[in-house]
Amino acid sequence: DAVVEVLADGAVVASVVSTAQVQTLGGITFNYRFEAIPAGTYSVRVRASGFEEQTRTGVTIRSGQETSNVNFVLSPLHVFISGLSMVSAPFDYTTGVPDIGPLLDDDDNPATPLRMATWDPAAGRYLFYPDPAARTFALGRGYWLKLARSVALTREGVGAAPNVPFALPLKAGWNLIGHPFPFSVDWFQVQVRVGPQTMTLAEALSSGILNNALFTYAFGAYRMVFQLDPFAGYWVRAFRDCELVIPPNPIRQGASRKAPWGEPEWTLTLQAEVGGRSDSITVGMHSAASGGFDPLWDQAAPPPAPEEGFLRLSIPHPEWGPYADAYRTDIRRSVPAGATWAFLLETDASREEVILRWENVRQVPGEWELTLVDEGTGARIPLRSQPSYRILTGTGGARRSLRLVAAPRTRQRLTIRDFQVLPLRGGGWQVEYDLPQRGQVTLTLRGLNGRLWRQEALGKQDPGRKRLVWQGRDAQGRPLPAGVYLLELEVETEEHYRARAVRPVPLPR
């Protein structure tokens, strides 16, 4: 049943409980009714346990007339979507609902266990339903939930104390947390308490107490966020035991959701995809960054999701002492010599193709040459000329070491050296040239009037002296008429530098 209230200037002037039975009177169908309400303009509010409160304003009541069509459709507290997601609840159910399984039944089969898990930060491992820690929702705790179909939550638990900051203990390491309030809160308004000292989030990040971002999970991949939302779960990386102090202040409309300490000079994101799953790492440069851990930019990589079928990219840094971990974002100091990032690709996808992409490569300044190196095969992939790289996994998956190299581009002049066209006995010509760099080579024959007689792509060639024979025929293999022609040799490197050389070729009668 729902409580329906009539309000004037915020004060309740009448209330009634709606009935499950629908009635009809004077041609009007209803399940709640008020009588003897004085004429005027009111608000009507409806409240029901397990559903969102709703209010309709500007309801006008006229003397001697029936007012109708003040209707409401109640929405449940929350709908947990099908599939795998990170969740929480702004309620505590540990006393009233010690087993949340029946409330989240997604297959109408009570015998099927709920697929729900939480994280033990002390042991660094997952705990699965029906473990006591993963059996029901607790305030401030995050969970993984996998549902066969979407499920509505219509039962309330015990909420956090209103207008009181919520203290959430964190252990050193990864913590899977939940948002304790039924409204969104700006992450940068959170405070951090270490012993008797309370500091701003920015101070805690600068001091290396916390990592600088929240991670949640959506559509098969982690994403970084900067606000706490009701019913969502988040990963937080602490480098020492501390407390998060979450203020009971709803986020301001239009408030910035970006980190207040500025962006790196450039970043590049590498994204891996396989079997509907994806993961990514981000590298970049900033003049204020160091060669080690930078608390404002470097972000550790969250643990893999608790299910079969994982994919993970990470930049391991075991040498970073108390900040040693696998990282998702690694920003280096911008220096003329460039930088190299060693990273790992790990997956249990068996005999599948993992695709690596770098779609934002054009955002990197052109002065940097970017190369992906596969340590397993020795392959070197120029990122500016190739959009992706594919890795075929073996039985049981793959664990592949790779490197990303950012080196300053060489701006030396590209020239084709010693281009010669020499006649051969018996007809034809020998074409010789020196390539300074590896590149795509094209040979074109034109008349003096610009007419195209033949063009041949010779493919990618390595640096060095090259020789080939041309028999003096056109594209259809027919002998060319006597005259003078222009033979043009062009090379384009993997960095898109081009060089061209032209020689006249006389064909006698």
Secondary structure, 3 states (H helix, E strand, C coil): CCEEEEEECCEEEEEEECCCCCEEECCEEECCCCCCCCCEEEEEEEECCCECCEEEEEEEECCCCCCCCCCCCCCECEEECCEEEEECCCCECCCCCCCCHHHHCCCCCCCCCCEEEEEECCCCEEEECCCHHHCCCCCCECEEEEECCCEEECCCCECCCCCCCEEEEECCEEEEEECCCCCCEEHHHCEEEECCEEEEHHHHHHCCCECCCEEEEECCEEEEECEECCCEEEEEEECCCEEEEECCCCCCCCCCCCCCCCCCCEEEEEEEEECCEEEEEEEEEECCCCCCCCCCCCEECCCCCCCCCCEEEEEEECCCHHHCEEEEEEEEECCCCCEEEEEEEEECCCCCEEEEECCCHHHCCCCEEEEEEECCCCCEEECCCCCEEEEECECCEEEEEEEEEEEECCCCCCCCEEEEEEECCCCCEEEEEEECCCEEEEEEEEECCCCEEEEEEEEEECCEEEEEEECCECCCCCECCCEEEEEEEEEEECCCCEEEEEEEEEECC
